[in-house]
């Protein structure tokens, strides 16, 4: 099977090895471009396909194991194609396997039930979009922690630079440059008339064949940036409110686009709330300075509040770290601990339920 045409969608040697390891010549590799309810739009070596998830995947115990936009999957043709009347597409395939992911950006699903929700998979760099007139350092750090934990690289786009003056933009860049060592920071405008300038400022940071994603709150201008990069109005954008200059929430699902330069960009719905999901060392990467100070504390279990010999409090007194950053660091660590506890409780409930089902099944067999 020739996979060359898939390379422009991020296909590489490791993905090919994972697919070949399935040892199923009747299957076809594909990448998920978008999802509406249980219908996936995929790209294959032979063009676009539409598919439903196989029952075994649809009923996975963990939502993070189910196929998501950005995933490389294995699909097989179904005997009875189904026409989706609302979207006017014909579903001809079934997604039967999700190939190993290079990264998985997660958050805790709304509701606090200890479940994970996939934001983006197989993304090399995730751009956090934050408007210049409403800079939220705590939110940027929160998103950066989740991105690093999932195995992607965080970067920041300060959008809507046309709503403030040059000095305010410079001040915003100066403030966010202290948030994470080495995090790229870009600035852009969001006026439709400046689309060419936006494209020219962002394109040099996008590599052919690499996958990127835009995340941020509703109305920060993600869809406007996508349209500027594509050179056409593909994503619908909402009118800007006079009071706070925020666009209205428009994007309701994730979608992966191929940009003219060959890079791949995923647009995501606006985030109203973002609870962290414990899965990696994101805090240590984003708050490297505070973690290094914490290692010098007198007590290994120091809470960095009132303990004597606390290097973090000493750093605060000397102005090495800000009180805002220290408070956010402590709050995020506590949130991650709570998230892990909820996840453990949910896993324990799931195991108990499985055990009860097994006992009932064994009793039925013993009566025969």
N, C-alpha and C positions, 0 to 999 in steps of 0.2 A: 504494500500500500504506500502511495506517495503522499508524504506529509508536507512537502515544501510550501504549498499554498497556505498552510496554517502558521508558518513562521512569522508572518506579518501580524498574527494575532497573539504572539507570545510563546508559540510552541518551541520547545528546545529538547536537547538530548535527554535530560532527566525525565521530562514528561513522556517522551517517546519510550524510554525504558520501562516506565511504570505501566504504560498502556500495553506494551508487548508482553510484560510479565503476566497479564491477565490470561494470555494463551487462548483467546477467543476470537478466531478470524471472522466470525459473523458480526462482531461488534465494530462500531465506527467511533473514532474520537471526535469530540466537539467541545466548544467553549460556550458557556451560557452568557448571552449578551443582555437579556432582560427577563423579567418574570412578572406575570400578571396572574395572581391567584395561583393555580396549579399548572399553568401553561408557560413553558420556557421557549424563548427564541434563542436558537443556537446557530453558530457558524461551524461548518464542516469543510472538508476538502472539496466537497461537491456543491457548496453553497449554503444557503440558509435552510434550517429545518425547524419544525415546531414539535415539541415533545411534552409528555406528561411524565412525572416521576413514577417509577415502578413502585408497587405496593410496599415492597420491603424497605425502600428508601423513604417513602412518604410516612411510614409509621415508625421511623427510628425513635428510640427513647429520648435521645438527645437532639435538640433542634440544631445544634452546631454541626451535626453529622450529615444533615440533609443538604441536597444540592442548593447552591446559591449563585447569584450573579458573580461572574469572574472565575467560577470553577471550570476545570477541565473534567469532562465526564466521558463515559463510554455509553453509547446508545445503540439500540437495536430497533429494527423496523417492526411495526406491529401489523397484524393481519387485517385489521378493520380500521382504516383511517377515520378520524372523527373531525367533523367540521365545526369549528367554534363560530357560532352565528354572530356573537357580539363583536369579535375581533376579525371576522372574515378570514381566518386562517385554517388550514387543515393540519391536524396533528397526525403525523405519520410515524413517529418514533416514541420510544420509551427510554428514559434515563435509568440505567440499571446499575451504574457504578460511578462513584466520585473518586477521581484520581488524587493522590497525595497533594496537599497544598504546600506552597512555599511560604505563605503567610495567611493569617486569619485574624482580622480586626473584629473584636467582639465587644459587646456591652451586655450588662445584665438586662434581661427583658423587663419591660414595665410591669409593675404589679408586685415586685419583691418576692417572687416565688422561688428564687434560686435557680432560674433557668437562663441560659445564654442565648443571645440573639446575634446572628451574623450581620455585620455592617458591610464588610468587603473582604474578598479572598483573592489570593495570588496577586496582590498589589505590591509594587516595589516601593513607591513613595505615596504617602497620603498627605495632601495639602489641606491644612486647617485654614478655612476662610473666615476672617474676622474684619468687620468694617473699621476704617480708620477713625470714624466719629463715635465708636462705641467699643473701645478696646476692653476685652475681658481677659485679664492674665490668668485668673483661676481656671476659666474654661479652657484656655489654650493648654495649660499644664495638664489638666484632666484628660483632654483628648490625646495629648502627646504621650502620656503614660499608657493609655490603651493601645495606641498605635505601636509603640515600642514593644509592649507585651505580646502583641500579635505577630511580631517579626517583620514589620514594615519600617520604613524610615519616615519620620515626621518632617514636614516643611510648613512654612506659614506664608499665606498670601494676605497682606493687608489691603483689603478691597475698598472701593468707594473713596479713593484718594481725591476725587474731584469735589467731594463735599467739604473738605477742609483745606487749609492753606499749607504751603510747603513746610513751614516751621512745625505745624502740628503733625505732619507725616513724619518728619525727622524725629520728633519727640516720641512718636509711637514706635518707630524702628528702634530707637535707643532703649526704650522700656522693654520691648520683647526680646532684645538681643541678650538680656540677662536671664531668660527663662530656661534655656537649655543650650549647653555648649555644643557648637557646631551645627545647630539647626538652621537651614537656609531660610532667609526671609526675603520675600518678594513684595512689591507694591504694584497696585493696578488701579485703574479708574473703571467706573461702571457705566458711564454715559454711553448710550448706543452710538453716538457720533464719534466716540474715541475707540471703537472696536479694533481698528487697525493698530493703534498704539498699544492696546492691551495684548494683542496677538504677538506683536514684535517684542514686548517685554517678557512674555512668558515662554515663547517657543524655544529660546536658547537653553532652557532648563529641562526640556523634554526630549528624551532619547527615543529613537526609532525602535520599536519592538518592546519597549518597557511599558508597564501598566501603572497608571496613576489614578488617584481618586480625590474628589473634592468632598470635604465634610464641613459642617458648620450649622449654626442655627438657621431657622427659616428666615428668608428675606435678606441674607447677607450678600447675595449676588452670584451664587454658584452657577445657576443656569445661564446668566448673562455672560459669565466667563466661558462656559462651554460654547455658546453661540459665537463669541468672538474668536475662539480658537478654531472652530469649524468653518468660519467665514459665512455662515448662514444661520437663520433663525430656526433651529431644530427644536430646541427646548422652549416651552412656553414660559414667559416671565410675567410676573404680576406688577400692577401699578404700584408706584412708590408712595407711601403715606406722607402727607405733609408734616405731621407732628414729629416723627422720629426717623424719617428717610429710609424706613425699612420696606422692602418689597413684601408682597403678600405671599403666603405659602402656596406654591404651585406644584412642584415636583412631588409625586406620590409614590414612585417606585424607582428602584435602581436600574441604571442602564449604562452599558459600556459602549463607547464610541471610538471609532478609528479616526484620528486627526489627519489632516492633509500631509503632515510631516512624517507620519508613520507611527507616532506614539499612540497609546491607548489611554483614554480618559473615562473614568466612571463618575457619573453624576449620582448623588444620593439625596433622599428626602431630607428636609430640614430637621434638625434634632431639637426637640422641645425639652427633653430631659435625657441625661446620659449618666447612668449608674455604671460604675466600673465592674469588670469581671476579672477576678484573680486568675491569671494564667502565666505570668512571667515576671521578669525583672524590670518592668517599665519604670517603677518609682526610682530604682537605683540609677537608671540611665538618665532620667529627666532631672532628678535632684542629686546629681553626682556630688556637688559641693557640700550639701547637707549630710549626705551619707558618709562622706569622708570625715566630716567633723564628728559625726556620731560615733565613729570608730575610735575616737580619742577620748570619749567620755570615761569617767572613772568607773562607772558601773555598766556592766554589759546589758542590763535590762533597764537602762535609763529611759524614762518617759519624756525627758527634755522639758520638764515643767518647773519643778522647784528643787530638783536634786543637786546636791553639792558636787562640784567637779564636772558639771555638764559643759562639754566643749561647744555644743550648739548654742546654749544660752550665752556663753562667753562670746561666741561669734556674733550674736545678735547685739550684745552690749557694745562691741567694737565696731559695729556697722558693716561687718563682713557679709551678713545676710539680712534681708528685710523681714520685718515682723509678718507682713502679708505672706511672703513666700514660706516662712517657717510654719505659720498656721495652716496654710494649704497643704503642705507636706505632711503634717501630723494628721490632718483631717482625711487625706486620701489614704494614708496607711491604715487608719482606723476603719475607713469604709471598706477597704479590701479585706480586712480581717472579718468584718461582718458579712461580706459577700461570700467568703469562703465558708463561714459557719452555716449560712443558708444553703449553700450548695451541698455541704456535708449532710445536713438534715434531709434535704430532698433525696440525695443518693441513698441514705439509710431507709427512707420511706419506700423508695423504689425497690430496694433489695428485700424489704419485708413483704411487699406486695408480691414480688416474684416467688418468694419462699412459700407464701400462703397458697398461691396458684399451684405450685409444685406439689404441696401436701394434698390439696384437693384432687389433683390429677392422679397422684399415687393411690389415694383412697379409692377412686373410681376403678382403677385397674385391679386393685386387690380384691374387689368384690366379684370380679368376673371369674 
